[in-house]
Amino acid sequence: MVASVWGGEDAMSHPIYLTRDLPGIGGMLKQRPEDFVVDEIPLYAASGTGTHLYFRVRKRGIPTPAAVQRIARHMGVNPEDIGYAGLKDAQAVTTQWMSLEHVPEERLREFSDSQVEILEVTRHGNKLKTGHLAGNRFSVTVRDIAPDSQTEAGSAMASARAVLDVLCRRGVPNFFGEQRFGARSDGSELGQALVAGDDELFLSLYVGRPRDDDPPDCRAARAAYDAGEPARALDLWPRHYGSERRTLAAYLRKRNPHHATAAMDKRMKRLFVSAFQSRMFNEILAARIDTLDQVLLGDLAQKTDTGGIFFVEDPVLDRPRVEAFAISPTGPLFGHKIRLAQGEPGRIEQEVADRYGITPEGLRRVDQLKIPGTRRALRFPLKDVSLESGTDDAGAFLRLGFTLPSGCYATVVLGEVMKEGA
């Protein structure tokens, strides 16, 4: 099943497909970790010299932060000391590069874990940071495809190929996927509370508001906070939920929600604000879904090769460049320095900003996080596409292979092919 790309309870609850006129193949993902394989493509090769150890990690069945925690514990360092370019899926087999400075190489090579393996170690002159990757290569196995007239083995291949052909020609909608919004899909709501300066609401969302699908131990802790027992909630939060525990401890020192929010790791808060920006971008893209491979008068277009942004003054003149994927229309990730489009594209963007009360002044004062904003292409290219069918000990399957640029989501491609929940 492919989950919705929309984040937050009040956001659109249903994905919108570019290929909605073509049938999907249905099916299930991630029946086993090996069904979802992701290999990171680094932005640059390590030089082999420098104070930073670069090490390639293969993890199985756990999220990137959990792998980082285990390596940090073994090395005796703070998890924030470990650099990495991006988060990788939990229910998957993934490889990615990480970095650590001024640590003994021998100690790192001694690391042993049943779900995390160090594949190779080299050196470089700087820390790996978010975004230091060119893209990711995916190999995804889809199982349990419905055996009806539209999705029997032969028809499923034909249906998948028809969808992939459209995506290769027009581009893939550059929606932010479910991972962007957190395990509870509430990242955008947390970010919205931060942007609004509502520390009390933020704290309630972060350590309260229990749900039926929460793990039982976390549910009890959240329920205690909602019952007005923050000290008991702190006792109940499991030890491995370090951020939630630190936030509650900070609150208990002064019984002040702002003090708790201020004590949080800035990287975590940026993730929440990014989720809020992503939800608004998704809504803008949904309104532009049928014109994602066109530029309109007043659009801010992006050059594929350099990333440069420019106003579209003559859509007819620019059409060949759009068709060649040399340029694409963009949407905003709102920030205090963001430029909005003009004309009809600008009207759509301003409508979303108004709906959420977004102003440059409000974004400038978000807890000293410095959120200038940026533009993001409404589509991305789908490359190195492969499609095969087969059978193994778990039954029949279709396997899709493709390469995506950095920051783009495989779940969006898979949603178009499978259309589960459509």
N, C-alpha and C positions, 0 to 999 in steps of 0.2 A: 504494500500500500504506500502511496505517496501522500505525505501530509501537505496541508495548505502552505503556501508561501507567505501567507499573511500573518502578521504578528500583532497580538493584542486582542482583547475581547471585543473592542469596539471597532476594530479594523474590518475590512471586507473578509468574510468568513470562507470564501470560495475562490480557488485559483482561477485565473482567466487565461485561456490558451490562445496562442496565435493560430494553431492548427485545429481549432475547435470544430471545423467542418469535416475533419478526418477522424475515423474511428481509432480508439486506443486499443491496446492489447490487454489491458488489465494486468493481473499477476501480482506477485509479492516480491519484495526486496529484502535483503539481509537475513535470509533464513539461516545463514551461518556467516561468520566473519569473512571467510574466503570469497563470499559472493560479492563483496564490495572492496575492490582493491584500488588504492590511491597511491601514486608515486609522485612526490614533489619534484618539480623541475626548477632548480635553483636559478636565481637571477644572474649569478656569477660563480665561477669556480674558485675554490679556496686556493690561495697562493702557495701554501705549504710552509709558510713562515709567519711568525707573529706571536703575540702573547695570548691570543685567543685559540683555544681548542675548538675545532669544528668537528662534530661527530654526527654521523647519519644513524638515525634510530628507526627501527621497525617495531611497531606496536600492534597488538592484536586485541580487539575487544574492549579497549578503554579509551577515554578522551585524552587529548594532548595534555591538559593541565594535570591529570592524574599521573601520566608518564613523567612529566616534569617534577612533580612532587616526589616520586620514587627515586629519580636520579639525584635530586637535590638532597634528599635524606641520606643517600649513600655517600655523597660527596661532602656532606656537612656544610652546605651553603644554603642561602635563602633562595626559594624558587624564583624570585624576581631576578636573580643573578643569571639565570639560564635564558639565553636568547633563542627565539625561534621566529620563523617568518609567517607562520599561519597556523590556525587550528585545523586539526584533521578529525574526520568522523570517528566516533567511538565504536560503533558496531561495524568494524571493518578491519582489514589488514592494510596498514599505511606505512609509508616511509617518508621521513622528513629530516632536515638538517637542524641541529641545535648548536649552541656555542656556550662556552664558559671561559672566563679569563683567570689566569694565575692559579691554576689548579694542577696537581700532578697527573700526568697522562697515565701513569701506571695504575693509579687509583681508579680512574675512569674505566680503564680496560678490565678491571676486576669486577665491574658491575654485573650482577646476574639477577634476572627476574623472569618469571614464567610468561609474562605478557609483553615485556619490553626487552629489546636486544640492540646492542651497539654493533653496527655493521662495519663501520670504518671510522678512523680518526685521522684528522689532519690539522693544519693550523692556518690562521689568517690574521689580518691586522685590525679587524674591527668586530664588534659584537653583531650578531644577527638580530635584526629588528623586524617588526611586523611589516609585511609588504616586500621583503627581500626575496621574492620568488617570481619566476616568469610565468608559472602556471602549474597545472596538475594533469597527469595522465590517469584516466579512469578505465577500469575494466569491471563492468557491472553485470551480474547474472540475475535475470528475471525468471522466477519460477511460478508454478501454479497458474499458468495462463489458462483462462477459461476455455473449455473445449466446446465452443459453440461455432456456428457457421462463420462468424466474423473473425474468430480468434483461434481456430484450429491451427496446427503447426504451420502449414503453408500460408494461410491467410495472415497469421500473426507476423511472419517475416515480411509479407507484402505491405501490411499496415505500418509496421515499424519503418520500413524503408521509405514509404511515401511521406511519413512525417519527417524523417531525417533529411530527405531531399529538400523539403520546404525550409527547414531550419538552416541547412547549408546555404541555400540560395538567399533567404531573406535575413538570416541571423536569428539568434535565440533571444527571447525577451530577457533582459538583464535584471530580472527580479532578484531580490535578496531571498535566500531560502530559509527554511525553518530553523537552521542552525544559528542564524543571526539573532534569533529572539530568545535563546536560552532554553534550558531543559523544561521549564514550566511555561514557556511561550509568553512570559511576562516581561521580557527585557525592555520592550518598547514602552510599556507602562511605567516601569521604573525610571527609564530615561525621561519620559514626559514629566514625571514628578520632580526630577532633578532640574529640568529646564524651567519648570514653574516655580522652583524654590520651595516646594511643599515637602519639607523634611519629615513631617509627621506621616504624610501619606507614603513617602518613600520607605520609611522604616516599617510601616505596617505591611507594605507589599513584600519587603525583603525578608522579614523574620516572622511575619504573621500570615493571615489569610490561608488557613489550611485547606487543602483540597483532597478529594477522595483518592486521587491517583498519586498523592505524595507518599514517599516511603513512610511506614508507620512511625519510626522514631522521629523523623522530621515533622510529621503531622502533629505529634504530641507537643513538640516544642513550639510550633506555630500556634497551636490552640492555647497553650499557656500564655503566650504573649498577648493574644487577643483577649484573654480572660483578665488582663491587667496584672499578670504575674511575670514580669521580665526576668527577675532573678531565677525563678523556677525554669523559665524558658532557656536561660543560659545553661543551667544544669542539664537540661534535657537535650540540647543540641549535641549531636554526635561530634566527637573530637576532630574528625576529618573535615568538618565544615568550618574551617578556620576563619574565613571571612565573616560569616554570620556570627560566630562567637566573638570575634574581635569587635564587631560593630555593636553587639549587645553589651559587651563589657564597657565600651566607651559610653554608651547611653546610661548605664547604671552609675557611672562615676558622677554624672551631673544631672541625670534625669532630663537631658536636653536632646531632642531629636537632631538638632543641627550639629551638636558636638559629635553625635554618632556618625552622621553623614560625613563630616569633615575628617573623621579618623579613618575612613575607608581608603583602600588602595585606589590611587587615581586611575590606574589601568582598568580596574573593574568598573569605575564610574564612567570612563570613556566608552567601555563596551555597551553600557546601558544607554548612554546618549546616542551612540552609533545605531543601536537598535531602533530608537525613536526616529532618527533621521531616515533609517531604512524603511520603516513603515510608511512614512510620508512619501518617499521616493516610489515605493510600490504602488501607492494610490495614484500618483501622477502617471506612472508607466501604464497602469491599467486603463487610464483614460486615453492613452496614446497607443494602445496595443496595435491598432490597425494601421498606424502611420509610423511604426518604429523603423521602417526601412524607407522613410521619406523625410525630407527636410521641408519645413513650412516657413513662410515668411516670418521673421522674428525669432526663429529658432537659434539657440546657441549650439553649434555643431562642434564635434571633436574630430581632429585629424588622427587617424588610426596610427600613423607612424610616429608622430611626435607628441601626441596628446594635446596639442594646441587647440584652444577654443576660440571660435569667431562667430559673429552674428551673420545669419543667412539673409542676404539682401536680394538674391535672385535664385529662388528654388529651382527654376527651369535650368539655369546655367549649372547649378550644382548637382543636378540629378545624375549625370554619368558617374560622378565621384561617389555618390551614395550607392549606386548599383555595383560599383567596383569595390565596395567596402573600404574606400579610402577615407570616407567621413561618415559619421553617424549623428543623429540628433541626440541631445543629452537632457537629463533632468537634474534638479538640484538635490544635494545633501545639504540641507539648510545650515547656515552658519552666519556669523555676524558680518562677514565680508562677501557673502555670496552674491553673484549677479544673477538676476532672473531674466528669462527670455522675454520677448516682446510679442505683440500680436496675440493670436489664439493660443500658442504654447505658453505665453506669459500669463494669460488669463487662467489657464488650468493650474499653473504653479501658484499663483497668488490665491486662488480659491482654496487650495489645500493649506497654505500658510495661514490664511484667515480662519479656517476651520479649527486649527489647533492653537490659534493665538500666537503665532510665531512672529517675533519682531527682532531686528538686529540688536536692539538694546537688551532684550531678554536673553539672547544667546551669548552676548558678550559677558554677562555676569554669572555664567553657570559655574559656580564653585571653582573658579580659577582654572578651568580645564582648557581654555583657549580653543574654541571651536570656530575656526574661520569659515568652514564650509567648503564645498567643492562641487564640481559637476561630474556626472556619471553617464556614460553612454547608455542609451535605451536598449541597445542590443549588443551581442557579442558574437564573434565568429565561432563556428563549430568545425574543428579540424581533426584530421587523422581518424576519420570515422570507419569503424568496422562493425559487422553484424554477422553473427553465426548462431546456428542452432545445434543442439546436442542433447545427450542423455548421460546422466551419471547415476550414482547410487541413490540420489534423491529424486530422480525422475528427469523429465524433459525440461529444457530451459532455452532461453534466448540470451546470448551474451553480447552486450554492446560495449564497444571501445571508442573512446574519443578523448581529445585533449582540449582543455579549457584555459583561458587566460587567468591570471591571478585575480582573485576577488569574485569569480563567477561560480555559479552553483550547479552541480550535477543534478540536483533534485529538480531543477527547472526543466532540464532536458528530459529527464525521466518522466516528469509529469506530462509533458507534451506527448511522449510515446505511449505511456500507459493510460493516462486520463482516468486514473482511479479516483473515485469520488466526484467525477464530473457530472 
